[in-house]
Amino acid sequence: MFVLELTYIAPIERIDAALPEHVAWLDAHYASGVFIASGRKVPRDGGIILALGDDRTKIEEITQSDPFTVAGVCEYTITEFIPTKTAPALEVYRQELPS
């Protein structure tokens, strides 16, 4: 699993101009089953996306296709982690540590 942290690097007016395309991009990745949660950071200086997968290169490719990235209005920090403990409702996302 990956935590994708977006940090805005442009004025909010440029973020808002690219937002409809960014939301459509998010919707496509929810539909494909890669994204499971997303939202704005507070204060509004970026966002967070939780993404499923075990291929960092594929996740990097996905972030490069974000209209925010294409427009040059955000940068990504990608953190991979292994969710070994979850709330019961998220049990489907639990993983075992590699041997």
PDB file as gemmi writes it, atoms N, CA and C in Angstrom:
CRYST1    1.000    1.000    1.000  90.00  90.00  90.00 P 1                      
ATOM      1  N   MET A   1       0.855  -1.171   0.000  1.00  0.00           N  
ATOM      2  CA  MET A   1       0.000   0.000   0.000  1.00  0.00           C  
ATOM      3  C   MET A   1       0.899   1.231   0.000  1.00  0.00           C  
ATOM      4  N   PHE A   2       0.364   2.315  -0.531  1.00  0.00           N  
ATOM      5  CA  PHE A   2       1.132   3.548  -0.635  1.00  0.00           C  
ATOM      6  C   PHE A   2       0.328   4.730  -0.098  1.00  0.00           C  
ATOM      7  N   VAL A   3       1.037   5.645   0.546  1.00  0.00           N  
ATOM      8  CA  VAL A   3       0.491   6.945   0.894  1.00  0.00           C  
ATOM      9  C   VAL A   3       1.095   7.920  -0.104  1.00  0.00           C  
ATOM     10  N   LEU A   4       0.250   8.583  -0.862  1.00  0.00           N  
ATOM     11  CA  LEU A   4       0.687   9.572  -1.831  1.00  0.00           C  
ATOM     12  C   LEU A   4       0.366  10.940  -1.257  1.00  0.00           C  
ATOM     13  N   GLU A   5       1.397  11.710  -0.972  1.00  0.00           N  
ATOM     14  CA  GLU A   5       1.184  13.039  -0.414  1.00  0.00           C  
ATOM     15  C   GLU A   5       1.463  14.080  -1.482  1.00  0.00           C  
ATOM     16  N   LEU A   6       0.443  14.881  -1.785  1.00  0.00           N  
ATOM     17  CA  LEU A   6       0.577  15.972  -2.737  1.00  0.00           C  
ATOM     18  C   LEU A   6       0.882  17.250  -1.973  1.00  0.00           C  
ATOM     19  N   THR A   7       1.813  18.015  -2.483  1.00  0.00           N  
ATOM     20  CA  THR A   7       2.116  19.335  -1.936  1.00  0.00           C  
ATOM     21  C   THR A   7       1.964  20.337  -3.071  1.00  0.00           C  
ATOM     22  N   TYR A   8       1.087  21.325  -2.868  1.00  0.00           N  
ATOM     23  CA  TYR A   8       0.875  22.340  -3.893  1.00  0.00           C  
ATOM     24  C   TYR A   8       2.090  23.235  -4.011  1.00  0.00           C  
ATOM     25  N   ILE A   9       2.477  23.536  -5.252  1.00  0.00           N  
ATOM     26  CA  ILE A   9       3.638  24.407  -5.520  1.00  0.00           C  
ATOM     27  C   ILE A   9       3.241  25.584  -6.404  1.00  0.00           C  
ATOM     28  N   ALA A  10       1.942  25.845  -6.475  1.00  0.00           N  
ATOM     29  CA  ALA A  10       1.422  26.940  -7.296  1.00  0.00           C  
ATOM     30  C   ALA A  10       0.296  27.616  -6.527  1.00  0.00           C  
ATOM     31  N   PRO A  11      -0.070  28.833  -6.931  1.00  0.00           N  
ATOM     32  CA  PRO A  11      -1.190  29.521  -6.272  1.00  0.00           C  
ATOM     33  C   PRO A  11      -2.484  28.706  -6.379  1.00  0.00           C  
ATOM     34  N   ILE A  12      -3.339  28.868  -5.396  1.00  0.00           N  
ATOM     35  CA  ILE A  12      -4.576  28.092  -5.305  1.00  0.00           C  
ATOM     36  C   ILE A  12      -5.461  28.285  -6.542  1.00  0.00           C  
ATOM     37  N   GLU A  13      -5.369  29.436  -7.199  1.00  0.00           N  
ATOM     38  CA  GLU A  13      -6.152  29.672  -8.412  1.00  0.00           C  
ATOM     39  C   GLU A  13      -5.761  28.668  -9.504  1.00  0.00           C  
ATOM     40  N   ARG A  14      -4.486  28.334  -9.609  1.00  0.00           N  
ATOM     41  CA  ARG A  14      -4.027  27.338 -10.595  1.00  0.00           C  
ATOM     42  C   ARG A  14      -4.464  25.937 -10.188  1.00  0.00           C  
ATOM     43  N   ILE A  15      -4.479  25.670  -8.876  1.00  0.00           N  
ATOM     44  CA  ILE A  15      -4.968  24.373  -8.382  1.00  0.00           C  
ATOM     45  C   ILE A  15      -6.437  24.222  -8.771  1.00  0.00           C  
ATOM     46  N   ASP A  16      -7.230  25.235  -8.466  1.00  0.00           N  
ATOM     47  CA  ASP A  16      -8.660  25.188  -8.754  1.00  0.00           C  
ATOM     48  C   ASP A  16      -8.937  25.040 -10.254  1.00  0.00           C  
ATOM     49  N   ALA A  17      -8.107  25.662 -11.105  1.00  0.00           N  
ATOM     50  CA  ALA A  17      -8.296  25.552 -12.553  1.00  0.00           C  
ATOM     51  C   ALA A  17      -8.085  24.112 -13.030  1.00  0.00           C  
ATOM     52  N   ALA A  18      -7.175  23.384 -12.399  1.00  0.00           N  
ATOM     53  CA  ALA A  18      -6.882  21.998 -12.791  1.00  0.00           C  
ATOM     54  C   ALA A  18      -7.732  20.978 -12.037  1.00  0.00           C  
ATOM     55  N   LEU A  19      -8.524  21.431 -11.073  1.00  0.00           N  
ATOM     56  CA  LEU A  19      -9.253  20.514 -10.197  1.00  0.00           C  
ATOM     57  C   LEU A  19     -10.241  19.590 -10.925  1.00  0.00           C  
ATOM     58  N   PRO A  20     -11.046  20.072 -11.876  1.00  0.00           N  
ATOM     59  CA  PRO A  20     -11.985  19.149 -12.535  1.00  0.00           C  
ATOM     60  C   PRO A  20     -11.270  17.969 -13.218  1.00  0.00           C  
ATOM     61  N   GLU A  21     -10.162  18.222 -13.886  1.00  0.00           N  
ATOM     62  CA  GLU A  21      -9.404  17.138 -14.525  1.00  0.00           C  
ATOM     63  C   GLU A  21      -8.790  16.215 -13.481  1.00  0.00           C  
ATOM     64  N   HIS A  22      -8.317  16.783 -12.373  1.00  0.00           N  
ATOM     65  CA  HIS A  22      -7.741  15.983 -11.291  1.00  0.00           C  
ATOM     66  C   HIS A  22      -8.808  15.057 -10.694  1.00  0.00           C  
ATOM     67  N   VAL A  23     -10.014  15.564 -10.492  1.00  0.00           N  
ATOM     68  CA  VAL A  23     -11.098  14.756  -9.928  1.00  0.00           C  
ATOM     69  C   VAL A  23     -11.466  13.625 -10.894  1.00  0.00           C  
ATOM     70  N   ALA A  24     -11.495  13.900 -12.194  1.00  0.00           N  
ATOM     71  CA  ALA A  24     -11.775  12.848 -13.176  1.00  0.00           C  
ATOM     72  C   ALA A  24     -10.680  11.780 -13.144  1.00  0.00           C  
ATOM     73  N   TRP A  25      -9.429  12.191 -12.974  1.00  0.00           N  
ATOM     74  CA  TRP A  25      -8.292  11.273 -12.849  1.00  0.00           C  
ATOM     75  C   TRP A  25      -8.447  10.418 -11.590  1.00  0.00           C  
ATOM     76  N   LEU A  26      -8.816  11.048 -10.473  1.00  0.00           N  
ATOM     77  CA  LEU A  26      -9.075  10.292  -9.245  1.00  0.00           C  
ATOM     78  C   LEU A  26     -10.167   9.258  -9.476  1.00  0.00           C  
ATOM     79  N   ASP A  27     -11.271   9.679 -10.080  1.00  0.00           N  
ATOM     80  CA  ASP A  27     -12.407   8.777 -10.317  1.00  0.00           C  
ATOM     81  C   ASP A  27     -11.974   7.558 -11.131  1.00  0.00           C  
ATOM     82  N   ALA A  28     -11.131   7.759 -12.125  1.00  0.00           N  
ATOM     83  CA  ALA A  28     -10.668   6.647 -12.961  1.00  0.00           C  
ATOM     84  C   ALA A  28      -9.866   5.641 -12.139  1.00  0.00           C  
ATOM     85  N   HIS A  29      -9.046   6.141 -11.212  1.00  0.00           N  
ATOM     86  CA  HIS A  29      -8.233   5.239 -10.400  1.00  0.00           C  
ATOM     87  C   HIS A  29      -9.033   4.593  -9.262  1.00  0.00           C  
ATOM     88  N   TYR A  30     -10.106   5.237  -8.813  1.00  0.00           N  
ATOM     89  CA  TYR A  30     -11.040   4.561  -7.904  1.00  0.00           C  
ATOM     90  C   TYR A  30     -11.726   3.418  -8.656  1.00  0.00           C  
ATOM     91  N   ALA A  31     -12.160   3.694  -9.875  1.00  0.00           N  
ATOM     92  CA  ALA A  31     -12.863   2.689 -10.667  1.00  0.00           C  
ATOM     93  C   ALA A  31     -11.975   1.480 -10.968  1.00  0.00           C  
ATOM     94  N   SER A  32     -10.670   1.709 -11.121  1.00  0.00           N  
ATOM     95  CA  SER A  32      -9.753   0.606 -11.409  1.00  0.00           C  
ATOM     96  C   SER A  32      -9.357  -0.168 -10.153  1.00  0.00           C  
ATOM     97  N   GLY A  33      -9.737   0.363  -8.976  1.00  0.00           N  
ATOM     98  CA  GLY A  33      -9.431  -0.314  -7.719  1.00  0.00           C  
ATOM     99  C   GLY A  33      -8.092   0.040  -7.105  1.00  0.00           C  
ATOM    100  N   VAL A  34      -7.394   1.005  -7.679  1.00  0.00           N  
ATOM    101  CA  VAL A  34      -6.076   1.388  -7.149  1.00  0.00           C  
ATOM    102  C   VAL A  34      -6.218   2.335  -5.959  1.00  0.00           C  
ATOM    103  N   PHE A  35      -7.102   3.321  -6.036  1.00  0.00           N  
ATOM    104  CA  PHE A  35      -7.265   4.287  -4.955  1.00  0.00           C  
ATOM    105  C   PHE A  35      -8.383   3.822  -4.029  1.00  0.00           C  
ATOM    106  N   ILE A  36      -8.148   3.975  -2.709  1.00  0.00           N  
ATOM    107  CA  ILE A  36      -9.189   3.601  -1.742  1.00  0.00           C  
ATOM    108  C   ILE A  36      -9.622   4.767  -0.860  1.00  0.00           C  
ATOM    109  N   ALA A  37      -8.866   5.864  -0.833  1.00  0.00           N  
ATOM    110  CA  ALA A  37      -9.255   7.052  -0.064  1.00  0.00           C  
ATOM    111  C   ALA A  37      -8.422   8.230  -0.558  1.00  0.00           C  
ATOM    112  N   SER A  38      -9.002   9.421  -0.468  1.00  0.00           N  
ATOM    113  CA  SER A  38      -8.256  10.630  -0.834  1.00  0.00           C  
ATOM    114  C   SER A  38      -8.949  11.837  -0.217  1.00  0.00           C  
ATOM    115  N   GLY A  39      -8.205  12.930  -0.149  1.00  0.00           N  
ATOM    116  CA  GLY A  39      -8.792  14.163   0.355  1.00  0.00           C  
ATOM    117  C   GLY A  39      -7.759  15.259   0.521  1.00  0.00           C  
ATOM    118  N   ARG A  40      -8.258  16.450   0.777  1.00  0.00           N  
ATOM    119  CA  ARG A  40      -7.408  17.629   0.985  1.00  0.00           C  
ATOM    120  C   ARG A  40      -6.748  17.579   2.347  1.00  0.00           C  
ATOM    121  N   LYS A  41      -5.556  18.155   2.415  1.00  0.00           N  
ATOM    122  CA  LYS A  41      -4.920  18.363   3.714  1.00  0.00           C  
ATOM    123  C   LYS A  41      -5.504  19.637   4.323  1.00  0.00           C  
ATOM    124  N   VAL A  42      -5.422  19.731   5.620  1.00  0.00           N  
ATOM    125  CA  VAL A  42      -5.868  20.918   6.353  1.00  0.00           C  
ATOM    126  C   VAL A  42      -4.671  21.446   7.119  1.00  0.00           C  
ATOM    127  N   PRO A  43      -4.192  22.658   6.808  1.00  0.00           N  
ATOM    128  CA  PRO A  43      -4.734  23.609   5.845  1.00  0.00           C  
ATOM    129  C   PRO A  43      -4.571  23.110   4.408  1.00  0.00           C  
ATOM    130  N   ARG A  44      -5.260  23.752   3.481  1.00  0.00           N  
ATOM    131  CA  ARG A  44      -5.305  23.304   2.086  1.00  0.00           C  
ATOM    132  C   ARG A  44      -4.007  23.653   1.363  1.00  0.00           C  
ATOM    133  N   ASP A  45      -2.994  22.842   1.606  1.00  0.00           N  
ATOM    134  CA  ASP A  45      -1.712  23.022   0.913  1.00  0.00           C  
ATOM    135  C   ASP A  45      -1.315  21.763   0.153  1.00  0.00           C  
ATOM    136  N   GLY A  46      -2.290  20.867  -0.049  1.00  0.00           N  
ATOM    137  CA  GLY A  46      -2.032  19.626  -0.762  1.00  0.00           C  
ATOM    138  C   GLY A  46      -3.105  18.615  -0.456  1.00  0.00           C  
ATOM    139  N   GLY A  47      -2.762  17.340  -0.644  1.00  0.00           N  
ATOM    140  CA  GLY A  47      -3.734  16.288  -0.405  1.00  0.00           C  
ATOM    141  C   GLY A  47      -3.050  14.972  -0.098  1.00  0.00           C  
ATOM    142  N   ILE A  48      -3.863  13.977   0.210  1.00  0.00           N  
ATOM    143  CA  ILE A  48      -3.391  12.632   0.518  1.00  0.00           C  
ATOM    144  C   ILE A  48      -4.238  11.640  -0.280  1.00  0.00           C  
ATOM    145  N   ILE A  49      -3.580  10.618  -0.828  1.00  0.00           N  
ATOM    146  CA  ILE A  49      -4.268   9.517  -1.503  1.00  0.00           C  
ATOM    147  C   ILE A  49      -3.723   8.216  -0.927  1.00  0.00           C  
ATOM    148  N   LEU A  50      -4.607   7.279  -0.598  1.00  0.00           N  
ATOM    149  CA  LEU A  50      -4.194   5.923  -0.237  1.00  0.00           C  
ATOM    150  C   LEU A  50      -4.372   5.051  -1.475  1.00  0.00           C  
ATOM    151  N   ALA A  51      -3.278   4.389  -1.875  1.00  0.00           N  
ATOM    152  CA  ALA A  51      -3.288   3.593  -3.101  1.00  0.00           C  
ATOM    153  C   ALA A  51      -2.864   2.161  -2.820  1.00  0.00           C  
ATOM    154  N   LEU A  52      -3.554   1.231  -3.453  1.00  0.00           N  
ATOM    155  CA  LEU A  52      -3.208  -0.184  -3.325  1.00  0.00           C  
ATOM    156  C   LEU A  52      -2.193  -0.554  -4.389  1.00  0.00           C  
ATOM    157  N   GLY A  53      -1.316  -1.479  -4.037  1.00  0.00           N  
ATOM    158  CA  GLY A  53      -0.364  -1.983  -5.007  1.00  0.00           C  
ATOM    159  C   GLY A  53       0.933  -2.376  -4.343  1.00  0.00           C  
ATOM    160  N   ASP A  54       1.761  -3.068  -5.100  1.00  0.00           N  
ATOM    161  CA  ASP A  54       3.080  -3.444  -4.596  1.00  0.00           C  
ATOM    162  C   ASP A  54       4.176  -3.107  -5.598  1.00  0.00           C  
ATOM    163  N   ASP A  55       3.830  -2.359  -6.637  1.00  0.00           N  
ATOM    164  CA  ASP A  55       4.777  -1.972  -7.670  1.00  0.00           C  
ATOM    165  C   ASP A  55       4.967  -0.452  -7.634  1.00  0.00           C  
ATOM    166  N   ARG A  56       6.043  -0.030  -6.990  1.00  0.00           N  
ATOM    167  CA  ARG A  56       6.298   1.404  -6.838  1.00  0.00           C  
ATOM    168  C   ARG A  56       6.398   2.111  -8.190  1.00  0.00           C  
ATOM    169  N   THR A  57       7.001   1.449  -9.168  1.00  0.00           N  
ATOM    170  CA  THR A  57       7.139   2.066 -10.489  1.00  0.00           C  
ATOM    171  C   THR A  57       5.771   2.383 -11.076  1.00  0.00           C  
ATOM    172  N   LYS A  58       4.823   1.462 -10.930  1.00  0.00           N  
ATOM    173  CA  LYS A  58       3.463   1.700 -11.443  1.00  0.00           C  
ATOM    174  C   LYS A  58       2.811   2.879 -10.723  1.00  0.00           C  
ATOM    175  N   ILE A  59       2.994   2.952  -9.412  1.00  0.00           N  
ATOM    176  CA  ILE A  59       2.428   4.068  -8.645  1.00  0.00           C  
ATOM    177  C   ILE A  59       3.075   5.383  -9.081  1.00  0.00           C  
ATOM    178  N   GLU A  60       4.375   5.386  -9.303  1.00  0.00           N  
ATOM    179  CA  GLU A  60       5.053   6.596  -9.789  1.00  0.00           C  
ATOM    180  C   GLU A  60       4.493   7.024 -11.141  1.00  0.00           C  
ATOM    181  N   GLU A  61       4.241   6.052 -12.030  1.00  0.00           N  
ATOM    182  CA  GLU A  61       3.650   6.364 -13.334  1.00  0.00           C  
ATOM    183  C   GLU A  61       2.266   6.979 -13.167  1.00  0.00           C  
ATOM    184  N   ILE A  62       1.493   6.449 -12.237  1.00  0.00           N  
ATOM    185  CA  ILE A  62       0.159   7.002 -11.983  1.00  0.00           C  
ATOM    186  C   ILE A  62       0.266   8.452 -11.521  1.00  0.00           C  
ATOM    187  N   THR A  63       1.167   8.741 -10.587  1.00  0.00           N  
ATOM    188  CA  THR A  63       1.288  10.128 -10.105  1.00  0.00           C  
ATOM    189  C   THR A  63       1.759  11.072 -11.213  1.00  0.00           C  
ATOM    190  N   GLN A  64       2.576  10.562 -12.129  1.00  0.00           N  
ATOM    191  CA  GLN A  64       3.043  11.404 -13.236  1.00  0.00           C  
ATOM    192  C   GLN A  64       1.930  11.746 -14.218  1.00  0.00           C  
ATOM    193  N   SER A  65       0.869  10.922 -14.221  1.00  0.00           N  
ATOM    194  CA  SER A  65      -0.258  11.190 -15.114  1.00  0.00           C  
ATOM    195  C   SER A  65      -1.319  12.089 -14.484  1.00  0.00           C  
ATOM    196  N   ASP A  66      -1.161  12.434 -13.212  1.00  0.00           N  
ATOM    197  CA  ASP A  66      -2.109  13.326 -12.535  1.00  0.00           C  
ATOM    198  C   ASP A  66      -2.118  14.677 -13.249  1.00  0.00           C  
ATOM    199  N   PRO A  67      -3.288  15.197 -13.632  1.00  0.00           N  
ATOM    200  CA  PRO A  67      -3.337  16.522 -14.250  1.00  0.00           C  
ATOM    201  C   PRO A  67      -2.678  17.610 -13.400  1.00  0.00           C  
ATOM    202  N   PHE A  68      -2.677  17.454 -12.073  1.00  0.00           N  
ATOM    203  CA  PHE A  68      -1.945  18.410 -11.234  1.00  0.00           C  
ATOM    204  C   PHE A  68      -0.450  18.360 -11.537  1.00  0.00           C  
ATOM    205  N   THR A  69       0.096  17.158 -11.716  1.00  0.00           N  
ATOM    206  CA  THR A  69       1.515  17.023 -12.048  1.00  0.00           C  
ATOM    207  C   THR A  69       1.782  17.586 -13.436  1.00  0.00           C  
ATOM    208  N   VAL A  70       0.936  17.216 -14.391  1.00  0.00           N  
ATOM    209  CA  VAL A  70       1.100  17.686 -15.767  1.00  0.00           C  
ATOM    210  C   VAL A  70       1.064  19.208 -15.828  1.00  0.00           C  
ATOM    211  N   ALA A  71       0.190  19.823 -15.037  1.00  0.00           N  
ATOM    212  CA  ALA A  71       0.074  21.290 -15.008  1.00  0.00           C  
ATOM    213  C   ALA A  71       1.190  21.944 -14.193  1.00  0.00           C  
ATOM    214  N   GLY A  72       1.983  21.146 -13.490  1.00  0.00           N  
ATOM    215  CA  GLY A  72       3.082  21.686 -12.693  1.00  0.00           C  
ATOM    216  C   GLY A  72       2.638  22.404 -11.438  1.00  0.00           C  
ATOM    217  N   VAL A  73       1.526  21.945 -10.837  1.00  0.00           N  
ATOM    218  CA  VAL A  73       1.004  22.634  -9.655  1.00  0.00           C  
ATOM    219  C   VAL A  73       1.202  21.865  -8.352  1.00  0.00           C  
ATOM    220  N   CYS A  74       1.740  20.634  -8.443  1.00  0.00           N  
ATOM    221  CA  CYS A  74       1.991  19.876  -7.212  1.00  0.00           C  
ATOM    222  C   CYS A  74       3.206  18.976  -7.376  1.00  0.00           C  
ATOM    223  N   GLU A  75       3.726  18.561  -6.238  1.00  0.00           N  
ATOM    224  CA  GLU A  75       4.779  17.555  -6.177  1.00  0.00           C  
ATOM    225  C   GLU A  75       4.277  16.425  -5.300  1.00  0.00           C  
ATOM    226  N   TYR A  76       4.746  15.212  -5.573  1.00  0.00           N  
ATOM    227  CA  TYR A  76       4.348  14.035  -4.814  1.00  0.00           C  
ATOM    228  C   TYR A  76       5.480  13.523  -3.936  1.00  0.00           C  
ATOM    229  N   THR A  77       5.121  13.062  -2.749  1.00  0.00           N  
ATOM    230  CA  THR A  77       5.963  12.222  -1.909  1.00  0.00           C  
ATOM    231  C   THR A  77       5.241  10.880  -1.817  1.00  0.00           C  
ATOM    232  N   ILE A  78       5.954   9.811  -2.121  1.00  0.00           N  
ATOM    233  CA  ILE A  78       5.357   8.479  -2.131  1.00  0.00           C  
ATOM    234  C   ILE A  78       5.979   7.663  -1.007  1.00  0.00           C  
ATOM    235  N   THR A  79       5.125   7.146  -0.124  1.00  0.00           N  
ATOM    236  CA  THR A  79       5.575   6.319   0.989  1.00  0.00           C  
ATOM    237  C   THR A  79       4.893   4.966   0.892  1.00  0.00           C  
ATOM    238  N   GLU A  80       5.696   3.911   0.797  1.00  0.00           N  
ATOM    239  CA  GLU A  80       5.140   2.566   0.791  1.00  0.00           C  
ATOM    240  C   GLU A  80       5.116   2.035   2.215  1.00  0.00           C  
ATOM    241  N   PHE A  81       4.038   1.318   2.566  1.00  0.00           N  
ATOM    242  CA  PHE A  81       3.984   0.690   3.877  1.00  0.00           C  
ATOM    243  C   PHE A  81       3.198  -0.610   3.786  1.00  0.00           C  
ATOM    244  N   ILE A  82       3.363  -1.442   4.794  1.00  0.00           N  
ATOM    245  CA  ILE A  82       2.672  -2.721   4.868  1.00  0.00           C  
ATOM    246  C   ILE A  82       1.655  -2.632   5.996  1.00  0.00           C  
ATOM    247  N   PRO A  83       0.347  -2.584   5.656  1.00  0.00           N  
ATOM    248  CA  PRO A  83      -0.689  -2.457   6.680  1.00  0.00           C  
ATOM    249  C   PRO A  83      -0.934  -3.798   7.390  1.00  0.00           C  
ATOM    250  N   THR A  84      -0.185  -4.041   8.438  1.00  0.00           N  
ATOM    251  CA  THR A  84      -0.294  -5.302   9.168  1.00  0.00           C  
ATOM    252  C   THR A  84      -1.414  -5.277  10.209  1.00  0.00           C  
ATOM    253  N   LYS A  85      -1.910  -4.104  10.548  1.00  0.00           N  
ATOM    254  CA  LYS A  85      -3.001  -3.967  11.522  1.00  0.00           C  
ATOM    255  C   LYS A  85      -3.960  -2.921  10.978  1.00  0.00           C  
ATOM    256  N   THR A  86      -5.265  -3.225  11.067  1.00  0.00           N  
ATOM    257  CA  THR A  86      -6.294  -2.306  10.585  1.00  0.00           C  
ATOM    258  C   THR A  86      -7.518  -2.393  11.491  1.00  0.00           C  
ATOM    259  N   ALA A  87      -8.398  -1.440  11.321  1.00  0.00           N  
ATOM    260  CA  ALA A  87      -9.730  -1.543  11.914  1.00  0.00           C  
ATOM    261  C   ALA A  87     -10.442  -2.712  11.230  1.00  0.00           C  
ATOM    262  N   PRO A  88     -11.401  -3.331  11.914  1.00  0.00           N  
ATOM    263  CA  PRO A  88     -12.101  -4.474  11.316  1.00  0.00           C  
ATOM    264  C   PRO A  88     -12.668  -4.192   9.918  1.00  0.00           C  
ATOM    265  N   ALA A  89     -13.188  -3.015   9.701  1.00  0.00           N  
ATOM    266  CA  ALA A  89     -13.776  -2.687   8.398  1.00  0.00           C  
ATOM    267  C   ALA A  89     -12.741  -2.654   7.271  1.00  0.00           C  
ATOM    268  N   LEU A  90     -11.473  -2.528   7.633  1.00  0.00           N  
ATOM    269  CA  LEU A  90     -10.395  -2.464   6.636  1.00  0.00           C  
ATOM    270  C   LEU A  90      -9.577  -3.750   6.570  1.00  0.00           C  
ATOM    271  N   GLU A  91     -10.083  -4.789   7.190  1.00  0.00           N  
ATOM    272  CA  GLU A  91      -9.349  -6.057   7.279  1.00  0.00           C  
ATOM    273  C   GLU A  91      -8.918  -6.584   5.907  1.00  0.00           C  
ATOM    274  N   VAL A  92      -9.700  -6.332   4.890  1.00  0.00           N  
ATOM    275  CA  VAL A  92      -9.381  -6.798   3.546  1.00  0.00           C  
ATOM    276  C   VAL A  92      -8.036  -6.243   3.049  1.00  0.00           C  
ATOM    277  N   TYR A  93      -7.574  -5.129   3.627  1.00  0.00           N  
ATOM    278  CA  TYR A  93      -6.329  -4.505   3.177  1.00  0.00           C  
ATOM    279  C   TYR A  93      -5.102  -4.935   3.994  1.00  0.00           C  
ATOM    280  N   ARG A  94      -5.295  -5.761   5.014  1.00  0.00           N  
ATOM    281  CA  ARG A  94      -4.163  -6.211   5.835  1.00  0.00           C  
ATOM    282  C   ARG A  94      -3.205  -7.062   5.011  1.00  0.00           C  
ATOM    283  N   GLN A  95      -1.921  -6.939   5.359  1.00  0.00           N  
ATOM    284  CA  GLN A  95      -0.891  -7.717   4.678  1.00  0.00           C  
ATOM    285  C   GLN A  95       0.016  -8.367   5.708  1.00  0.00           C  
ATOM    286  N   GLU A  96       0.625  -9.449   5.302  1.00  0.00           N  
ATOM    287  CA  GLU A  96       1.625 -10.129   6.132  1.00  0.00           C  
ATOM    288  C   GLU A  96       2.990  -9.524   5.825  1.00  0.00           C  
ATOM    289  N   LEU A  97       3.839  -9.453   6.829  1.00  0.00           N  
ATOM    290  CA  LEU A  97       5.227  -9.042   6.602  1.00  0.00           C  
ATOM    291  C   LEU A  97       5.933 -10.128   5.808  1.00  0.00           C  
ATOM    292  N   PRO A  98       6.806  -9.722   4.875  1.00  0.00           N  
ATOM    293  CA  PRO A  98       7.550 -10.743   4.136  1.00  0.00           C  
ATOM    294  C   PRO A  98       8.451 -11.548   5.071  1.00  0.00           C  
ATOM    295  N   SER A  99       8.666 -12.810   4.740  1.00  0.00           N  
ATOM    296  CA  SER A  99       9.512 -13.682   5.573  1.00  0.00           C  
ATOM    297  C   SER A  99      10.974 -13.337   5.402  1.00  0.00           C  
TER     298      SER A  99                                                      
END                                                                             
